[in-house]
Amino acid sequence: MHIHGTLEKLLLSEIATDSGKESLDPDEDLLEHGMLDSMAIMKLIVRLEETFSMTIQDEEIIPENFQSLNSMVRFIEDKTKKQ
């Protein structure tokens, strides 16, 4: 499973569709730059759970897990290893 590529495609094609970007800097702060707001994060969580067959708990919905592409990849890797 290539988490980075799948996640980047998901973000650009379904979540941050109005960003005008074709790729993301892996360390770009998506929260600070307004690419992700609370509604986008909720939509993203649903898609992550579907795509990666995982369950995200309420206590895991923190900025550190959704701040950048790299932080989301680490979060998904950790979650999928535990399941």
PyMOL Python script that loads the backbone (N, CA, C, O; Angstrom):
from pymol import cmd

cmd.read_pdbstr("""\
ATOM      1  N   MET A   1       0.841  -1.179   0.000  1.00  0.00           N
ATOM      2  CA  MET A   1       0.000   0.000   0.000  1.00  0.00           C
ATOM      3  C   MET A   1       0.891   1.249   0.000  1.00  0.00           C
ATOM      4  O   MET A   1       1.778   1.397   0.840  1.00  0.00           O
ATOM      5  N   HIS A   2       0.642   2.101  -0.920  1.00  0.00           N
ATOM      6  CA  HIS A   2       1.394   3.339  -1.013  1.00  0.00           C
ATOM      7  C   HIS A   2       0.558   4.462  -0.398  1.00  0.00           C
ATOM      8  O   HIS A   2      -0.194   5.145  -1.094  1.00  0.00           O
ATOM      9  N   ILE A   3       0.698   4.640   0.904  1.00  0.00           N
ATOM     10  CA  ILE A   3      -0.142   5.566   1.661  1.00  0.00           C
ATOM     11  C   ILE A   3       0.036   6.995   1.172  1.00  0.00           C
ATOM     12  O   ILE A   3      -0.953   7.698   0.963  1.00  0.00           O
ATOM     13  N   HIS A   4       1.266   7.438   0.985  1.00  0.00           N
ATOM     14  CA  HIS A   4       1.535   8.826   0.601  1.00  0.00           C
ATOM     15  C   HIS A   4       0.782   9.204  -0.682  1.00  0.00           C
ATOM     16  O   HIS A   4       0.057  10.199  -0.704  1.00  0.00           O
ATOM     17  N   GLY A   5       0.947   8.428  -1.726  1.00  0.00           N
ATOM     18  CA  GLY A   5       0.317   8.732  -3.002  1.00  0.00           C
ATOM     19  C   GLY A   5      -1.197   8.675  -2.941  1.00  0.00           C
ATOM     20  O   GLY A   5      -1.879   9.536  -3.496  1.00  0.00           O
ATOM     21  N   THR A   6      -1.722   7.665  -2.270  1.00  0.00           N
ATOM     22  CA  THR A   6      -3.171   7.513  -2.131  1.00  0.00           C
ATOM     23  C   THR A   6      -3.759   8.684  -1.363  1.00  0.00           C
ATOM     24  O   THR A   6      -4.794   9.231  -1.746  1.00  0.00           O
ATOM     25  N   LEU A   7      -3.102   9.063  -0.289  1.00  0.00           N
ATOM     26  CA  LEU A   7      -3.577  10.164   0.542  1.00  0.00           C
ATOM     27  C   LEU A   7      -3.505  11.496  -0.205  1.00  0.00           C
ATOM     28  O   LEU A   7      -4.443  12.290  -0.148  1.00  0.00           O
ATOM     29  N   GLU A   8      -2.405  11.741  -0.899  1.00  0.00           N
ATOM     30  CA  GLU A   8      -2.270  12.986  -1.655  1.00  0.00           C
ATOM     31  C   GLU A   8      -3.361  13.086  -2.720  1.00  0.00           C
ATOM     32  O   GLU A   8      -3.968  14.143  -2.889  1.00  0.00           O
ATOM     33  N   LYS A   9      -3.607  12.007  -3.425  1.00  0.00           N
ATOM     34  CA  LYS A   9      -4.651  11.995  -4.452  1.00  0.00           C
ATOM     35  C   LYS A   9      -6.016  12.252  -3.823  1.00  0.00           C
ATOM     36  O   LYS A   9      -6.807  13.029  -4.357  1.00  0.00           O
ATOM     37  N   LEU A  10      -6.292  11.619  -2.714  1.00  0.00           N
ATOM     38  CA  LEU A  10      -7.550  11.809  -2.002  1.00  0.00           C
ATOM     39  C   LEU A  10      -7.733  13.264  -1.574  1.00  0.00           C
ATOM     40  O   LEU A  10      -8.800  13.845  -1.767  1.00  0.00           O
ATOM     41  N   LEU A  11      -6.699  13.837  -0.999  1.00  0.00           N
ATOM     42  CA  LEU A  11      -6.772  15.233  -0.551  1.00  0.00           C
ATOM     43  C   LEU A  11      -7.043  16.187  -1.711  1.00  0.00           C
ATOM     44  O   LEU A  11      -7.897  17.068  -1.610  1.00  0.00           O
ATOM     45  N   LEU A  12      -6.325  16.010  -2.797  1.00  0.00           N
ATOM     46  CA  LEU A  12      -6.447  16.945  -3.923  1.00  0.00           C
ATOM     47  C   LEU A  12      -7.704  16.724  -4.752  1.00  0.00           C
ATOM     48  O   LEU A  12      -8.239  17.683  -5.309  1.00  0.00           O
ATOM     49  N   SER A  13      -8.184  15.512  -4.848  1.00  0.00           N
ATOM     50  CA  SER A  13      -9.338  15.251  -5.708  1.00  0.00           C
ATOM     51  C   SER A  13     -10.678  15.301  -4.988  1.00  0.00           C
ATOM     52  O   SER A  13     -11.716  15.488  -5.624  1.00  0.00           O
ATOM     53  N   GLU A  14     -10.668  15.133  -3.658  1.00  0.00           N
ATOM     54  CA  GLU A  14     -11.942  15.079  -2.947  1.00  0.00           C
ATOM     55  C   GLU A  14     -12.085  16.074  -1.796  1.00  0.00           C
ATOM     56  O   GLU A  14     -13.200  16.470  -1.459  1.00  0.00           O
ATOM     57  N   ILE A  15     -10.996  16.469  -1.207  1.00  0.00           N
ATOM     58  CA  ILE A  15     -11.080  17.298  -0.002  1.00  0.00           C
ATOM     59  C   ILE A  15     -10.727  18.758  -0.295  1.00  0.00           C
ATOM     60  O   ILE A  15     -11.530  19.653  -0.034  1.00  0.00           O
ATOM     61  N   ALA A  16      -9.554  18.999  -0.825  1.00  0.00           N
ATOM     62  CA  ALA A  16      -9.090  20.373  -1.094  1.00  0.00           C
ATOM     63  C   ALA A  16      -9.169  20.647  -2.595  1.00  0.00           C
ATOM     64  O   ALA A  16      -8.181  21.027  -3.224  1.00  0.00           O
ATOM     65  N   THR A  17     -10.351  20.450  -3.150  1.00  0.00           N
ATOM     66  CA  THR A  17     -10.522  20.550  -4.604  1.00  0.00           C
ATOM     67  C   THR A  17     -10.318  21.960  -5.139  1.00  0.00           C
ATOM     68  O   THR A  17      -9.977  22.132  -6.309  1.00  0.00           O
ATOM     69  N   ASP A  18     -10.518  22.956  -4.311  1.00  0.00           N
ATOM     70  CA  ASP A  18     -10.360  24.337  -4.770  1.00  0.00           C
ATOM     71  C   ASP A  18      -8.961  24.896  -4.522  1.00  0.00           C
ATOM     72  O   ASP A  18      -8.740  26.099  -4.663  1.00  0.00           O
ATOM     73  N   SER A  19      -8.029  24.042  -4.158  1.00  0.00           N
ATOM     74  CA  SER A  19      -6.667  24.510  -3.870  1.00  0.00           C
ATOM     75  C   SER A  19      -5.910  24.894  -5.130  1.00  0.00           C
ATOM     76  O   SER A  19      -4.988  25.707  -5.073  1.00  0.00           O
ATOM     77  N   GLY A  20      -6.287  24.317  -6.270  1.00  0.00           N
ATOM     78  CA  GLY A  20      -5.583  24.590  -7.518  1.00  0.00           C
ATOM     79  C   GLY A  20      -4.230  23.924  -7.620  1.00  0.00           C
ATOM     80  O   GLY A  20      -3.469  24.204  -8.547  1.00  0.00           O
ATOM     81  N   LYS A  21      -3.919  23.049  -6.683  1.00  0.00           N
ATOM     82  CA  LYS A  21      -2.619  22.383  -6.667  1.00  0.00           C
ATOM     83  C   LYS A  21      -2.697  21.025  -7.342  1.00  0.00           C
ATOM     84  O   LYS A  21      -3.738  20.368  -7.342  1.00  0.00           O
ATOM     85  N   GLU A  22      -1.577  20.622  -7.915  1.00  0.00           N
ATOM     86  CA  GLU A  22      -1.474  19.291  -8.499  1.00  0.00           C
ATOM     87  C   GLU A  22      -0.698  18.344  -7.601  1.00  0.00           C
ATOM     88  O   GLU A  22      -0.748  17.126  -7.777  1.00  0.00           O
ATOM     89  N   SER A  23       0.022  18.910  -6.635  1.00  0.00           N
ATOM     90  CA  SER A  23       0.759  18.103  -5.671  1.00  0.00           C
ATOM     91  C   SER A  23       0.881  18.903  -4.377  1.00  0.00           C
ATOM     92  O   SER A  23       0.636  20.109  -4.343  1.00  0.00           O
ATOM     93  N   LEU A  24       1.262  18.209  -3.329  1.00  0.00           N
ATOM     94  CA  LEU A  24       1.415  18.837  -2.016  1.00  0.00           C
ATOM     95  C   LEU A  24       2.837  18.675  -1.520  1.00  0.00           C
ATOM     96  O   LEU A  24       3.457  17.627  -1.703  1.00  0.00           O
ATOM     97  N   ASP A  25       3.347  19.722  -0.891  1.00  0.00           N
ATOM     98  CA  ASP A  25       4.610  19.618  -0.162  1.00  0.00           C
ATOM     99  C   ASP A  25       4.310  18.731   1.043  1.00  0.00           C
ATOM    100  O   ASP A  25       3.396  19.046   1.806  1.00  0.00           O
ATOM    101  N   PRO A  26       5.031  17.651   1.243  1.00  0.00           N
ATOM    102  CA  PRO A  26       4.732  16.708   2.326  1.00  0.00           C
ATOM    103  C   PRO A  26       4.717  17.328   3.720  1.00  0.00           C
ATOM    104  O   PRO A  26       4.065  16.802   4.622  1.00  0.00           O
ATOM    105  N   ASP A  27       5.430  18.442   3.906  1.00  0.00           N
ATOM    106  CA  ASP A  27       5.482  19.080   5.221  1.00  0.00           C
ATOM    107  C   ASP A  27       4.658  20.370   5.301  1.00  0.00           C
ATOM    108  O   ASP A  27       4.684  21.051   6.326  1.00  0.00           O
ATOM    109  N   GLU A  28       3.934  20.710   4.243  1.00  0.00           N
ATOM    110  CA  GLU A  28       3.113  21.924   4.243  1.00  0.00           C
ATOM    111  C   GLU A  28       2.041  21.821   5.326  1.00  0.00           C
ATOM    112  O   GLU A  28       1.387  20.789   5.469  1.00  0.00           O
ATOM    113  N   ASP A  29       1.871  22.900   6.082  1.00  0.00           N
ATOM    114  CA  ASP A  29       0.869  22.928   7.146  1.00  0.00           C
ATOM    115  C   ASP A  29      -0.496  23.176   6.507  1.00  0.00           C
ATOM    116  O   ASP A  29      -0.845  24.315   6.195  1.00  0.00           O
ATOM    117  N   LEU A  30      -1.254  22.119   6.317  1.00  0.00           N
ATOM    118  CA  LEU A  30      -2.541  22.199   5.631  1.00  0.00           C
ATOM    119  C   LEU A  30      -3.595  22.921   6.462  1.00  0.00           C
ATOM    120  O   LEU A  30      -4.531  23.498   5.911  1.00  0.00           O
ATOM    121  N   LEU A  31      -3.449  22.891   7.769  1.00  0.00           N
ATOM    122  CA  LEU A  31      -4.379  23.588   8.647  1.00  0.00           C
ATOM    123  C   LEU A  31      -4.118  25.094   8.603  1.00  0.00           C
ATOM    124  O   LEU A  31      -5.038  25.897   8.451  1.00  0.00           O
ATOM    125  N   GLU A  32      -2.858  25.448   8.739  1.00  0.00           N
ATOM    126  CA  GLU A  32      -2.469  26.867   8.745  1.00  0.00           C
ATOM    127  C   GLU A  32      -2.786  27.546   7.420  1.00  0.00           C
ATOM    128  O   GLU A  32      -3.188  28.709   7.395  1.00  0.00           O
ATOM    129  N   HIS A  33      -2.603  26.814   6.306  1.00  0.00           N
ATOM    130  CA  HIS A  33      -2.846  27.388   4.984  1.00  0.00           C
ATOM    131  C   HIS A  33      -4.302  27.299   4.544  1.00  0.00           C
ATOM    132  O   HIS A  33      -4.634  27.672   3.419  1.00  0.00           O
ATOM    133  N   GLY A  34      -5.167  26.811   5.418  1.00  0.00           N
ATOM    134  CA  GLY A  34      -6.598  26.787   5.148  1.00  0.00           C
ATOM    135  C   GLY A  34      -7.062  25.703   4.185  1.00  0.00           C
ATOM    136  O   GLY A  34      -8.204  25.736   3.727  1.00  0.00           O
ATOM    137  N   MET A  35      -6.208  24.757   3.873  1.00  0.00           N
ATOM    138  CA  MET A  35      -6.631  23.672   2.984  1.00  0.00           C
ATOM    139  C   MET A  35      -7.562  22.700   3.699  1.00  0.00           C
ATOM    140  O   MET A  35      -8.400  22.058   3.066  1.00  0.00           O
ATOM    141  N   LEU A  36      -7.416  22.593   5.007  1.00  0.00           N
ATOM    142  CA  LEU A  36      -8.282  21.744   5.813  1.00  0.00           C
ATOM    143  C   LEU A  36      -8.935  22.575   6.907  1.00  0.00           C
ATOM    144  O   LEU A  36      -8.259  23.241   7.691  1.00  0.00           O
ATOM    145  N   ASP A  37     -10.261  22.524   6.944  1.00  0.00           N
ATOM    146  CA  ASP A  37     -10.996  23.123   8.053  1.00  0.00           C
ATOM    147  C   ASP A  37     -11.745  21.987   8.756  1.00  0.00           C
ATOM    148  O   ASP A  37     -11.565  20.823   8.400  1.00  0.00           O
ATOM    149  N   SER A  38     -12.561  22.302   9.726  1.00  0.00           N
ATOM    150  CA  SER A  38     -13.215  21.246  10.502  1.00  0.00           C
ATOM    151  C   SER A  38     -14.113  20.361   9.648  1.00  0.00           C
ATOM    152  O   SER A  38     -14.144  19.146   9.848  1.00  0.00           O
ATOM    153  N   MET A  39     -14.833  20.932   8.715  1.00  0.00           N
ATOM    154  CA  MET A  39     -15.704  20.135   7.844  1.00  0.00           C
ATOM    155  C   MET A  39     -14.873  19.231   6.920  1.00  0.00           C
ATOM    156  O   MET A  39     -15.224  18.072   6.698  1.00  0.00           O
ATOM    157  N   ALA A  40     -13.784  19.766   6.390  1.00  0.00           N
ATOM    158  CA  ALA A  40     -12.922  18.984   5.510  1.00  0.00           C
ATOM    159  C   ALA A  40     -12.281  17.830   6.279  1.00  0.00           C
ATOM    160  O   ALA A  40     -12.123  16.736   5.737  1.00  0.00           O
ATOM    161  N   ILE A  41     -11.917  18.065   7.521  1.00  0.00           N
ATOM    162  CA  ILE A  41     -11.323  17.003   8.333  1.00  0.00           C
ATOM    163  C   ILE A  41     -12.333  15.889   8.582  1.00  0.00           C
ATOM    164  O   ILE A  41     -11.979  14.711   8.547  1.00  0.00           O
ATOM    165  N   MET A  42     -13.586  16.254   8.832  1.00  0.00           N
ATOM    166  CA  MET A  42     -14.607  15.226   9.057  1.00  0.00           C
ATOM    167  C   MET A  42     -14.820  14.397   7.784  1.00  0.00           C
ATOM    168  O   MET A  42     -14.950  13.175   7.858  1.00  0.00           O
ATOM    169  N   LYS A  43     -14.856  15.042   6.641  1.00  0.00           N
ATOM    170  CA  LYS A  43     -14.989  14.331   5.369  1.00  0.00           C
ATOM    171  C   LYS A  43     -13.759  13.442   5.138  1.00  0.00           C
ATOM    172  O   LYS A  43     -13.875  12.300   4.694  1.00  0.00           O
ATOM    173  N   LEU A  44     -12.599  13.987   5.445  1.00  0.00           N
ATOM    174  CA  LEU A  44     -11.356  13.239   5.288  1.00  0.00           C
ATOM    175  C   LEU A  44     -11.350  11.992   6.174  1.00  0.00           C
ATOM    176  O   LEU A  44     -10.925  10.924   5.733  1.00  0.00           O
ATOM    177  N   ILE A  45     -11.806  12.114   7.389  1.00  0.00           N
ATOM    178  CA  ILE A  45     -11.834  10.986   8.314  1.00  0.00           C
ATOM    179  C   ILE A  45     -12.683   9.849   7.748  1.00  0.00           C
ATOM    180  O   ILE A  45     -12.284   8.686   7.795  1.00  0.00           O
ATOM    181  N   VAL A  46     -13.852  10.192   7.214  1.00  0.00           N
ATOM    182  CA  VAL A  46     -14.716   9.171   6.620  1.00  0.00           C
ATOM    183  C   VAL A  46     -13.998   8.461   5.479  1.00  0.00           C
ATOM    184  O   VAL A  46     -14.027   7.234   5.389  1.00  0.00           O
ATOM    185  N   ARG A  47     -13.357   9.227   4.615  1.00  0.00           N
ATOM    186  CA  ARG A  47     -12.650   8.649   3.466  1.00  0.00           C
ATOM    187  C   ARG A  47     -11.439   7.821   3.904  1.00  0.00           C
ATOM    188  O   ARG A  47     -11.160   6.776   3.317  1.00  0.00           O
ATOM    189  N   LEU A  48     -10.715   8.285   4.939  1.00  0.00           N
ATOM    190  CA  LEU A  48      -9.573   7.527   5.445  1.00  0.00           C
ATOM    191  C   LEU A  48     -10.023   6.185   6.009  1.00  0.00           C
ATOM    192  O   LEU A  48      -9.398   5.154   5.759  1.00  0.00           O
ATOM    193  N   GLU A  49     -11.113   6.208   6.770  1.00  0.00           N
ATOM    194  CA  GLU A  49     -11.620   4.970   7.340  1.00  0.00           C
ATOM    195  C   GLU A  49     -12.020   3.983   6.244  1.00  0.00           C
ATOM    196  O   GLU A  49     -11.759   2.785   6.349  1.00  0.00           O
ATOM    197  N   GLU A  50     -12.652   4.498   5.194  1.00  0.00           N
ATOM    198  CA  GLU A  50     -13.060   3.643   4.071  1.00  0.00           C
ATOM    199  C   GLU A  50     -11.845   3.126   3.295  1.00  0.00           C
ATOM    200  O   GLU A  50     -11.733   1.931   3.020  1.00  0.00           O
ATOM    201  N   THR A  51     -10.952   4.028   2.952  1.00  0.00           N
ATOM    202  CA  THR A  51      -9.816   3.701   2.091  1.00  0.00           C
ATOM    203  C   THR A  51      -8.816   2.774   2.759  1.00  0.00           C
ATOM    204  O   THR A  51      -8.303   1.851   2.127  1.00  0.00           O
ATOM    205  N   PHE A  52      -8.538   3.014   4.031  1.00  0.00           N
ATOM    206  CA  PHE A  52      -7.496   2.260   4.719  1.00  0.00           C
ATOM    207  C   PHE A  52      -8.047   1.238   5.724  1.00  0.00           C
ATOM    208  O   PHE A  52      -7.291   0.675   6.517  1.00  0.00           O
ATOM    209  N   SER A  53      -9.363   1.002   5.689  1.00  0.00           N
ATOM    210  CA  SER A  53     -10.007   0.008   6.570  1.00  0.00           C
ATOM    211  C   SER A  53      -9.572   0.176   8.018  1.00  0.00           C
ATOM    212  O   SER A  53      -9.055  -0.749   8.645  1.00  0.00           O
ATOM    213  N   MET A  54      -9.793   1.376   8.528  1.00  0.00           N
ATOM    214  CA  MET A  54      -9.408   1.676   9.896  1.00  0.00           C
ATOM    215  C   MET A  54     -10.512   2.471  10.568  1.00  0.00           C
ATOM    216  O   MET A  54     -11.408   2.989   9.901  1.00  0.00           O
ATOM    217  N   THR A  55     -10.448   2.566  11.876  1.00  0.00           N
ATOM    218  CA  THR A  55     -11.390   3.364  12.648  1.00  0.00           C
ATOM    219  C   THR A  55     -10.601   4.431  13.391  1.00  0.00           C
ATOM    220  O   THR A  55      -9.644   4.135  14.108  1.00  0.00           O
ATOM    221  N   ILE A  56     -11.018   5.668  13.206  1.00  0.00           N
ATOM    222  CA  ILE A  56     -10.355   6.789  13.884  1.00  0.00           C
ATOM    223  C   ILE A  56     -11.212   7.179  15.081  1.00  0.00           C
ATOM    224  O   ILE A  56     -12.385   7.524  14.937  1.00  0.00           O
ATOM    225  N   GLN A  57     -10.613   7.120  16.256  1.00  0.00           N
ATOM    226  CA  GLN A  57     -11.309   7.452  17.493  1.00  0.00           C
ATOM    227  C   GLN A  57     -11.362   8.969  17.687  1.00  0.00           C
ATOM    228  O   GLN A  57     -10.510   9.699  17.180  1.00  0.00           O
ATOM    229  N   ASP A  58     -12.370   9.429  18.425  1.00  0.00           N
ATOM    230  CA  ASP A  58     -12.529  10.861  18.673  1.00  0.00           C
ATOM    231  C   ASP A  58     -11.266  11.494  19.253  1.00  0.00           C
ATOM    232  O   ASP A  58     -10.890  12.604  18.876  1.00  0.00           O
ATOM    233  N   GLU A  59     -10.620  10.786  20.167  1.00  0.00           N
ATOM    234  CA  GLU A  59      -9.432  11.349  20.817  1.00  0.00           C
ATOM    235  C   GLU A  59      -8.230  11.448  19.875  1.00  0.00           C
ATOM    236  O   GLU A  59      -7.236  12.097  20.200  1.00  0.00           O
ATOM    237  N   GLU A  60      -8.324  10.807  18.713  1.00  0.00           N
ATOM    238  CA  GLU A  60      -7.243  10.874  17.726  1.00  0.00           C
ATOM    239  C   GLU A  60      -7.417  12.037  16.746  1.00  0.00           C
ATOM    240  O   GLU A  60      -6.538  12.312  15.930  1.00  0.00           O
ATOM    241  N   ILE A  61      -8.555  12.708  16.839  1.00  0.00           N
ATOM    242  CA  ILE A  61      -8.819  13.841  15.946  1.00  0.00           C
ATOM    243  C   ILE A  61      -8.203  15.087  16.577  1.00  0.00           C
ATOM    244  O   ILE A  61      -8.885  15.909  17.189  1.00  0.00           O
ATOM    245  N   ILE A  62      -6.898  15.192  16.404  1.00  0.00           N
ATOM    246  CA  ILE A  62      -6.128  16.313  16.947  1.00  0.00           C
ATOM    247  C   ILE A  62      -5.307  16.919  15.807  1.00  0.00           C
ATOM    248  O   ILE A  62      -4.979  16.224  14.846  1.00  0.00           O
ATOM    249  N   PRO A  63      -4.974  18.197  15.906  1.00  0.00           N
ATOM    250  CA  PRO A  63      -4.231  18.855  14.824  1.00  0.00           C
ATOM    251  C   PRO A  63      -2.953  18.137  14.420  1.00  0.00           C
ATOM    252  O   PRO A  63      -2.621  18.097  13.235  1.00  0.00           O
ATOM    253  N   GLU A  64      -2.234  17.571  15.373  1.00  0.00           N
ATOM    254  CA  GLU A  64      -0.964  16.922  15.077  1.00  0.00           C
ATOM    255  C   GLU A  64      -1.112  15.766  14.078  1.00  0.00           C
ATOM    256  O   GLU A  64      -0.181  15.481  13.325  1.00  0.00           O
ATOM    257  N   ASN A  65      -2.258  15.107  14.065  1.00  0.00           N
ATOM    258  CA  ASN A  65      -2.467  13.976  13.163  1.00  0.00           C
ATOM    259  C   ASN A  65      -2.902  14.398  11.762  1.00  0.00           C
ATOM    260  O   ASN A  65      -2.857  13.589  10.835  1.00  0.00           O
ATOM    261  N   PHE A  66      -3.321  15.647  11.594  1.00  0.00           N
ATOM    262  CA  PHE A  66      -3.866  16.099  10.314  1.00  0.00           C
ATOM    263  C   PHE A  66      -3.178  17.352   9.778  1.00  0.00           C
ATOM    264  O   PHE A  66      -3.653  17.954   8.815  1.00  0.00           O
ATOM    265  N   GLN A  67      -2.083  17.742  10.382  1.00  0.00           N
ATOM    266  CA  GLN A  67      -1.410  18.987  10.046  1.00  0.00           C
ATOM    267  C   GLN A  67      -0.774  18.990   8.662  1.00  0.00           C
ATOM    268  O   GLN A  67      -0.843  19.995   7.953  1.00  0.00           O
ATOM    269  N   SER A  68      -0.172  17.907   8.279  1.00  0.00           N
ATOM    270  CA  SER A  68       0.522  17.850   6.986  1.00  0.00           C
ATOM    271  C   SER A  68       0.336  16.469   6.368  1.00  0.00           C
ATOM    272  O   SER A  68      -0.148  15.541   7.018  1.00  0.00           O
ATOM    273  N   LEU A  69       0.718  16.352   5.131  1.00  0.00           N
ATOM    274  CA  LEU A  69       0.667  15.059   4.455  1.00  0.00           C
ATOM    275  C   LEU A  69       1.527  14.047   5.204  1.00  0.00           C
ATOM    276  O   LEU A  69       1.095  12.916   5.429  1.00  0.00           O
ATOM    277  N   ASN A  70       2.721  14.436   5.586  1.00  0.00           N
ATOM    278  CA  ASN A  70       3.613  13.533   6.322  1.00  0.00           C
ATOM    279  C   ASN A  70       3.032  13.115   7.672  1.00  0.00           C
ATOM    280  O   ASN A  70       3.150  11.951   8.057  1.00  0.00           O
ATOM    281  N   SER A  71       2.410  14.041   8.393  1.00  0.00           N
ATOM    282  CA  SER A  71       1.839  13.681   9.696  1.00  0.00           C
ATOM    283  C   SER A  71       0.672  12.720   9.528  1.00  0.00           C
ATOM    284  O   SER A  71       0.480  11.834  10.361  1.00  0.00           O
ATOM    285  N   MET A  72      -0.112  12.880   8.465  1.00  0.00           N
ATOM    286  CA  MET A  72      -1.213  11.955   8.205  1.00  0.00           C
ATOM    287  C   MET A  72      -0.699  10.576   7.800  1.00  0.00           C
ATOM    288  O   MET A  72      -1.260   9.559   8.207  1.00  0.00           O
ATOM    289  N   VAL A  73       0.359  10.540   7.006  1.00  0.00           N
ATOM    290  CA  VAL A  73       0.951   9.259   6.609  1.00  0.00           C
ATOM    291  C   VAL A  73       1.439   8.511   7.857  1.00  0.00           C
ATOM    292  O   VAL A  73       1.182   7.316   8.004  1.00  0.00           O
ATOM    293  N   ARG A  74       2.133   9.204   8.741  1.00  0.00           N
ATOM    294  CA  ARG A  74       2.615   8.575   9.983  1.00  0.00           C
ATOM    295  C   ARG A  74       1.441   8.052  10.819  1.00  0.00           C
ATOM    296  O   ARG A  74       1.486   6.940  11.345  1.00  0.00           O
ATOM    297  N   PHE A  75       0.405   8.862  10.929  1.00  0.00           N
ATOM    298  CA  PHE A  75      -0.786   8.479  11.695  1.00  0.00           C
ATOM    299  C   PHE A  75      -1.424   7.222  11.092  1.00  0.00           C
ATOM    300  O   PHE A  75      -1.748   6.284  11.821  1.00  0.00           O
ATOM    301  N   ILE A  76      -1.604   7.199   9.790  1.00  0.00           N
ATOM    302  CA  ILE A  76      -2.211   6.048   9.115  1.00  0.00           C
ATOM    303  C   ILE A  76      -1.330   4.812   9.259  1.00  0.00           C
ATOM    304  O   ILE A  76      -1.834   3.718   9.516  1.00  0.00           O
ATOM    305  N   GLU A  77      -0.024   4.974   9.098  1.00  0.00           N
ATOM    306  CA  GLU A  77       0.897   3.836   9.271  1.00  0.00           C
ATOM    307  C   GLU A  77       0.790   3.258  10.677  1.00  0.00           C
ATOM    308  O   GLU A  77       0.735   2.041  10.850  1.00  0.00           O
ATOM    309  N   ASP A  78       0.762   4.132  11.676  1.00  0.00           N
ATOM    310  CA  ASP A  78       0.647   3.672  13.063  1.00  0.00           C
ATOM    311  C   ASP A  78      -0.679   2.940  13.290  1.00  0.00           C
ATOM    312  O   ASP A  78      -0.710   1.887  13.928  1.00  0.00           O
ATOM    313  N   LYS A  79      -1.765   3.499  12.769  1.00  0.00           N
ATOM    314  CA  LYS A  79      -3.090   2.901  12.945  1.00  0.00           C
ATOM    315  C   LYS A  79      -3.193   1.542  12.252  1.00  0.00           C
ATOM    316  O   LYS A  79      -3.724   0.589  12.824  1.00  0.00           O
ATOM    317  N   THR A  80      -2.696   1.456  11.046  1.00  0.00           N
ATOM    318  CA  THR A  80      -2.849   0.215  10.288  1.00  0.00           C
ATOM    319  C   THR A  80      -1.919  -0.885  10.808  1.00  0.00           C
ATOM    320  O   THR A  80      -2.201  -2.067  10.612  1.00  0.00           O
ATOM    321  N   LYS A  81      -0.833  -0.522  11.456  1.00  0.00           N
ATOM    322  CA  LYS A  81       0.063  -1.520  12.050  1.00  0.00           C
ATOM    323  C   LYS A  81      -0.591  -2.156  13.284  1.00  0.00           C
ATOM    324  O   LYS A  81      -0.381  -3.335  13.571  1.00  0.00           O
ATOM    325  N   LYS A  82      -1.378  -1.364  14.002  1.00  0.00           N
ATOM    326  CA  LYS A  82      -1.998  -1.824  15.240  1.00  0.00           C
ATOM    327  C   LYS A  82      -3.209  -2.707  14.988  1.00  0.00           C
ATOM    328  O   LYS A  82      -3.634  -3.442  15.880  1.00  0.00           O
ATOM    329  N   GLN A  83      -3.766  -2.645  13.790  1.00  0.00           N
ATOM    330  CA  GLN A  83      -5.001  -3.409  13.526  1.00  0.00           C
ATOM    331  C   GLN A  83      -4.716  -4.763  12.966  1.00  0.00           C
ATOM    332  O   GLN A  83      -5.642  -5.525  12.691  1.00  0.00           O
TER     333      GLN A  83
END
""", "prot")
cmd.dss("prot")
cmd.show_as("cartoon", "prot")
cmd.util.cbc("prot")
cmd.orient("prot")
